Amino acid sequence: MLRALWLGLVMLAATGPARAAGDIDTCRNSTAEPTARLAACESVIADEKITGPSRAAAFWFRGDSLVKKRDYDGAIAAFTASHEIAPQNINVINARGIAYSYKGDDERALADYDLCLQLRPTYGSAYNNRGLIFMRRGELQRALDEFDLAVKHISNDQSRYLHHYNRGRLQGLMKRYDASLADFAEAQKINPDGPQVPAYRCVTYTGMGRFDDAIADCNAALAKSPNNVYGLTSRGNAYLGKGNLDAALGDYDQVLKINPNYVRAYVGRGQLFEKRRNLTAARADYRSAANAVAVRREDIDTTLARAVAKERLEALLGTAAPAGKASPPTPQPAGPRKVALIIGNGAYRNVAPLDNPPRDAKLLASTFRELGFVTVTLAPDLTRDKFFATLHEFGMEAEKADWAVVYYAGHGMEIGGVNYLIPVDARLKADNDAETQAVALEQVIASVAGARKLRLVMLDACRDNPFEKTMQRTISLKLVNRGFSNIEPEAGFMVVYAAKHGETALDGDSLNSPFATVLARVIKEPRIEVRKLFDIVRDDVWKATNRTQQPFTYGSLPGREDFYFVAGK
């Protein structure tokens, strides 16, 4: 991809500035240190006297650097600038297509790949990249047609390796196992030590029922990258197929410890729990998988796993034991069975602690007990692992209930369009650490999903981002330093923010936050339907904070039933 562009670079005339000539030398040097190279390319871009291929190449390298930082908008702008200078350079157009694809804009990506092929119908990389998009979409035959053309138009050993293992991966998904193995073998001839072949061939062998071969391949891939969640999950799936449930469980648990949001591991573990007839745990894992945050550019394995989760969850919902069938230790109250999880995170280890959340949590836990909730779980100062475990356990409890309510007080923020709740042990040195160190709001919503009637999440968490001064920016996605972004949960759920999106919730001047104080008072009043209740809470918090904090409610509850925390006298 680089060679054609760098060959086009030219030196300035001998009469030009010596520094500019040196900058061009560094900018075009593919072995130069990346930071120094980028600085040189930026210097070339800044010098308007430098035109033609040298300037185009400098914009190309800026774009390539921004792609690595996941600043896709910036990369697209840089590639576009390069394309305007050198409109026939298909490498630049292809690079811009890749940036569009990473951003999740597949249509513009396909348009760029199409333009590449108009300029050069034998450009294999464009066929390969189109095939990847169709494979992610689940259009497998269409993807195969593209990969066939990519293999037909191989230009070098790198593309031979890439195009064959991509086609091999696809053919494994299509259960064309012999063809898949042949492609992997061809790729491995080019690069015997490449980790991609064993990582993906492991999946093909598992589909074939050759579980020992699958485990051997996964082991080979994991020897190079021991904490790779894809390889660990694939090996867990092979162990599961072989019947070694303990080994499979070990791999799934390890993956979820590394990345508690990894869909494939939840699905594999859910299938394992089904084999062990632990259907409650299986349903909880399937819910976690089905409701996990969907990234903009989700790979085909995750998409397929999420579909399995939704299918198995639907199939298993009829197997849940009705509430009240088990023998409870104490008599159950009349009316709907209600459970609540109350979380107060204040003892943060890597930023200043918060005083109010633990007190707010105690206040609300006491309030819900007074309201007759069967189970009220008070969970203060949750670390990441404990946070996920607590949500998982509560999800199983919610499945036996009519009402499931979660209240959270602590730090929360939005990064890249995803709302995160922050465990007390989070470090968040970089913005993308949230993907593995924090808890996506979707996982909290999933924990109440099993309840039969009312599913409610309350977030008293819209505080300033405490990591703002030290957090490294590695992605160009929107990072909100004040509060959460808005959310539109599916029907049957209600999510209540203590402050409107993009605003901060206040601690107030008393022992409890204004939201917790008002909620604990209003929720005890009789005959206030829950929708109206939160309207009253909004108005009273707005008044108590001198019109500086306005709670906001998203979602909708079932319309044919009214819900009362206190039914009346």
VEXNUKE-582017 format. One record per residue (C-alpha): y, x, z. Coordinates in steps of 0.05 Angstrom, whole numbers, padded with zeros to 5 digits, always signed. Example, Ala and Ser with C-alpha at 12.3 -4.5 7.8 and 13.67 -1.06 7.14 Angstrom:
BEGIN
-00090+00246+00156-00021+00273+00143
END
This chain:
BEGIN
+00000+00000+00000+00047+00057+00015+00031+00106-00040+00063+00068-00098+00126+00057-00059+00133+00128-00033+00122+00158-00101+00184+00121-00123+00228+00156-00072+00278+00204-00100+00320+00258-00068+00396+00255-00069+00432+00301-00117+00446+00370-00090+00519+00351-00081+00501+00293-00033+00504+00298+00042+00450+00344+00070+00436+00296+00128+00422+00238+00080+00372+00281+00041+00338+00299+00106+00335+00226+00126+00302+00208+00061+00251+00263+00070+00233+00237+00140+00234+00164+00118+00185+00177+00062+00139+00221+00104+00078+00179+00123+00057+00230+00175+00125+00231+00211+00129+00206+00283+00141+00130+00277+00205+00127+00319+00237+00185+00283+00215+00157+00217+00245+00089+00231+00310+00121+00253+00312+00160+00188+00299+00097+00147+00354+00060+00185+00401+00117+00169+00383+00110+00095+00396+00035+00099+00463+00046+00133+00486+00093+00078+00508+00046+00022+00512+00105-00026+00436+00110-00026+00408+00061-00076+00346+00048-00117+00274+00065-00095+00297+00105-00034+00334+00046-00005+00278-00002-00023+00228+00042+00012+00272+00046+00075+00274-00030+00079+00199-00032+00068+00187+00014+00128+00235-00026+00171+00193-00088+00154+00128-00053+00169+00155-00030+00237+00178-00101+00254+00110-00130+00236+00079-00084+00287+00128-00112+00338+00111-00183+00316+00183-00193+00295+00161-00231+00233+00229-00261+00216+00260-00192+00217+00203-00164+00177+00209-00218+00124+00284-00205+00118+00271-00130+00109+00216-00141+00057+00261-00189+00020+00316-00137+00018+00266-00087-00010+00241-00137-00061+00312-00151-00085+00320-00077-00100+00250-00068-00130+00227-00137-00154+00166-00111-00190+00136-00075-00129+00076-00118-00112+00062-00079-00048+00127-00104-00018+00113-00176-00040+00043-00172-00010+00071-00144+00055+00120-00201+00060+00063-00250+00048+00025-00219+00106+00087-00227+00151+00092-00300+00130+00018-00309+00146+00025-00277+00215+00084-00323+00228+00040-00383+00211+00076-00401+00146+00015-00401+00101+00049-00436+00043+00102-00382+00035+00048-00329+00045+00007-00360-00011+00069-00363-00056+00078-00288-00046+00005-00273-00061+00010-00317-00124+00072-00278-00145+00033-00213-00136-00022-00239-00182+00028-00262-00234+00053-00190-00237-00016-00160-00233-00076-00206-00242-00124-00151-00219-00090-00140-00151-00149-00148-00104-00109-00147-00039-00075-00213-00057-00142-00246-00071-00168-00220-00004-00107-00245+00034-00112-00314+00001-00185-00316+00021-00167-00302+00094-00119-00361+00095-00170-00409+00064-00223-00384+00113-00178-00398+00172-00166-00468+00145-00240-00480+00140-00238-00484+00063-00299-00439+00059-00319-00446-00014-00247-00435-00036-00245-00374+00008-00309-00348-00022-00281-00355-00092-00222-00312-00071-00265-00259-00037-00309-00255-00100-00246-00238-00140-00224-00189-00087-00290-00152-00092-00287-00155-00168-00219-00120-00167-00230-00065-00116-00181-00008-00125-00202+00043-00073-00251+00056-00016-00206+00022+00035-00204-00042-00004-00279-00038-00019-00293-00035+00056-00244-00090+00074-00262-00139+00019-00337-00132+00029-00337-00141+00104-00290-00201+00098-00336-00233+00047-00395-00215+00091-00363-00249+00150-00349-00312+00110-00419-00315+00081-00447-00311+00151-00406-00372+00171-00433-00407+00109-00504-00389+00130-00514-00347+00067-00545-00295+00111-00578-00248+00060-00513-00244+00020-00475-00232+00085-00520-00174+00104-00514-00145+00034-00438-00145+00039-00439-00113+00107-00486-00059+00082-00440-00045+00023-00380-00039+00070-00418+00006+00118-00433+00055+00061-00358+00067+00056-00344+00073+00130-00408+00082+00172-00368+00086+00236-00322+00027+00224-00326-00023+00282-00314-00086+00241-00383-00087+00209-00425-00088+00272-00375-00134+00307-00381-00188+00253-00453-00174+00233-00471-00189+00306-00449-00261+00292-00490-00265+00228-00552-00239+00264-00542-00290+00319-00538-00346+00267-00604-00320+00238-00638-00320+00305-00645-00244+00304-00618-00237+00374-00640-00166+00389-00607-00141+00324-00545-00181+00343-00542-00150+00412-00551-00080+00384-00493-00090+00336-00448-00119+00389-00466-00060+00434-00446-00012+00379-00379-00046+00370-00367-00050+00445-00383+00024+00453-00317+00037+00416-00279-00019+00450-00312-00040+00516-00262-00094+00533-00258-00128+00465-00263-00202+00480-00289-00219+00411-00347-00171+00417-00363-00190+00489-00364-00264+00472-00407-00252+00411-00457-00212+00453-00456-00268+00504-00473-00317+00449-00531-00273+00427-00557-00269+00498-00550-00344+00504-00590-00354+00440-00644-00307+00466-00648-00345+00531-00621-00290+00576-00572-00336+00612-00553-00288+00667-00532-00234+00617-00494-00285+00576-00458-00311+00637-00438-00240+00655-00406-00230+00587-00369-00297+00588-00343-00285+00658-00320-00215+00639-00282-00242+00579-00248-00296+00620-00228-00244+00671-00195-00204+00615-00164-00264+00580-00169-00330+00618-00145-00368+00556-00201-00345+00508-00230-00407+00475-00296-00378+00450-00317-00355+00519-00304-00424+00549-00346-00456+00495-00403-00407+00504-00403-00415+00579-00400-00491+00570-00463-00488+00527-00496-00444+00580-00479-00495+00635-00509-00549+00591-00574-00510+00587-00573-00506+00663-00558-00580+00668-00493-00567+00704-00457-00618+00662-00395-00623+00706-00382-00549+00698-00397-00554+00623-00346-00610+00614-00294-00570+00653-00303-00510+00607-00301-00553+00544-00236-00584+00569-00207-00514+00580-00227-00495+00509-00203-00559+00476-00135-00556+00510-00123-00481+00506-00058-00461+00471-00067-00457+00396-00034-00395+00368+00004-00399+00302-00049-00359+00265-00115-00380+00296-00177-00345+00270-00235-00385+00242-00281-00369+00300-00233-00399+00350-00221-00460+00306-00296-00472+00300-00306-00461+00375-00251-00510+00393-00283-00562+00348-00349-00552+00384-00314-00560+00451-00284-00627+00430-00350-00651+00401-00391-00632+00462-00339-00659+00511-00340-00726+00476-00416-00726+00477-00419-00710+00551-00366-00757+00576-00417-00812+00582-00459-00769+00629-00406-00763+00683-00428-00796+00748-00383-00856+00764-00338-00846+00824-00369-00870+00888-00442-00861+00867-00449-00796+00906-00456-00802+00981-00389-00783+01010-00384-00754+01081-00333-00808+01100-00321-00879+01075-00277-00883+01013-00213-00924+01015-00206-00986+00973-00169-00980+00907-00167-00923+00857-00196-00856+00877-00138-00806+00879-00140-00730+00882-00083-00679+00883-00075-00604+00875-00012-00575+00907+00008-00504+00889+00064-00464+00921+00074-00393+00895+00125-00355+00935+00095-00287+00956+00107-00252+00890+00086-00179+00892+00126-00149+00835+00192-00188+00839+00231-00218+00896+00192-00270+00935+00211-00344+00937+00220-00378+01004+00219-00451+00984+00155-00461+00942+00105-00452+01000+00147-00500+01043+00154-00550+00985+00079-00547+00974+00065-00562+01048+00114-00620+01047+00082-00651+00985+00011-00639+01009+00027-00675+01074+00059-00731+01034-00001-00742+00989-00047-00743+01049-00004-00798+01080-00010-00836+01014-00085-00840+01021-00108-00789+00969-00182-00775+00979-00174-00701+00966-00110-00660+00973-00120-00586+00958-00064-00542+00983-00066-00476+00945-00010-00427+00964+00005-00360+00932-00047-00359+00876-00064-00296+00839-00082-00302+00766-00157-00304+00778-00151-00352+00836-00103-00396+00796-00153-00406+00739-00211-00415+00788-00171-00467+00827-00154-00506+00763-00226-00503+00741-00251-00531+00807-00198-00584+00809-00216-00604+00738-00286-00620+00762-00258-00659+00821-00210-00698+00775-00269-00720+00733-00293-00762+00792-00225-00794+00804-00181-00849+00777-00117-00810+00791-00107-00735+00786-00041-00703+00805-00018-00631+00803+00046-00606+00835+00069-00535+00823+00127-00497+00855+00140-00425+00837+00164-00383+00778+00155-00410+00708+00183-00394+00640+00176-00404+00566+00156-00347+00520+00147-00359+00446+00144-00434+00452+00091-00433+00506+00106-00454+00578+00075-00409+00630+00066-00414+00706+00069-00346+00739+00016-00323+00788+00039-00281+00847+00006-00217+00821+00036-00220+00751+00072-00157+00728+00096-00179+00659+00120-00111+00637+00123-00139+00567+00134-00209+00542+00065-00213+00509+00032-00198+00576+00040-00272+00591-00018-00287+00545-00066-00255+00595-00028-00252+00661+00002-00322+00666-00024-00393+00663-00006-00435+00603+00017-00505+00621-00036-00533+00575-00089-00507+00623-00056-00546+00680-00055-00608+00637-00128-00598+00621-00145-00597+00695-00123-00670+00703-00152-00693+00637-00217-00718+00667-00185-00771+00710-00198-00842+00686-00128-00872+00692-00067-00833+00717-00059-00760+00697+00005-00730+00726+00033-00659+00728+00097-00643+00766+00132-00576+00757+00185-00552+00806+00186-00486+00770+00248-00482+00725+00278-00421+00757+00309-00359+00725+00262-00309+00695+00255-00256+00750+00226-00205+00701+00285-00209+00654+00315-00141+00671+00250-00102+00665+00210-00141+00613+00200-00104+00548+00211-00144+00485+00151-00134+00439+00153-00200+00402+00209-00236+00366+00190-00304+00391+00239-00344+00432+00240-00324+00505+00275-00373+00551+00305-00340+00612+00324-00407+00643+00268-00456+00652+00216-00488+00606+00218-00516+00537+00204-00589+00524+00133-00613+00515+00101-00674+00484+00033-00685+00517-00015-00733+00485-00018-00806+00506-00045-00818+00576-00010-00759+00609+00057-00752+00645+00091-00685+00656+00152-00684+00701+00199-00624+00703+00244-00614+00764+00299-00595+00714+00311-00612+00642+00284-00561+00592+00326-00498+00588+00358-00511+00656+00342-00484+00725+00317-00520+00786+00355-00506+00850+00328-00484+00918+00382-00523+00953+00412-00511+01021+00355-00538+01063+00284-00517+01077+00260-00553+01014+00283-00558+00942+00323-00619+00921+00266-00643+00877+00213-00637+00931+00258-00669+00983+00275-00729+00940+00203-00737+00914+00173-00736+00984+00221-00792+01005+00220-00837+00944+00145-00833+00932+00132-00868+00999+00173-00929+00981+00130-00990+00967+00123-01026+00900+00157-00974+00857+00119-00966+00792+00109-00893+00775+00152-00894+00712+00211-00924+00750+00196-00878+00809+00212-00816+00769+00275-00849+00741+00298-00858+00813+00279-00786+00830+00319-00762+00770+00381-00801+00792+00376-00780+00865+00366-00706+00848+00424-00710+00799+00468-00738+00854+00443-00691+00909+00458-00630+00866+00527-00653+00845+00503-00666+00774+00476-00595+00764+00401-00610+00762+00369-00666+00723+00293-00677+00726+00260-00698+00662+00196-00735+00645+00152-00726+00584+00092-00764+00560+00068-00834+00573+00017-00869+00616-00029-00926+00593+00017-00985+00578-00027-01042+00602-00030-01020+00674+00021-01008+00729+00013-00950+00778+00039-00951+00849+00034-00895+00900+00047-00948+00953+00023-01016+00931+00067-01057+00977+00069-01095+01042
END
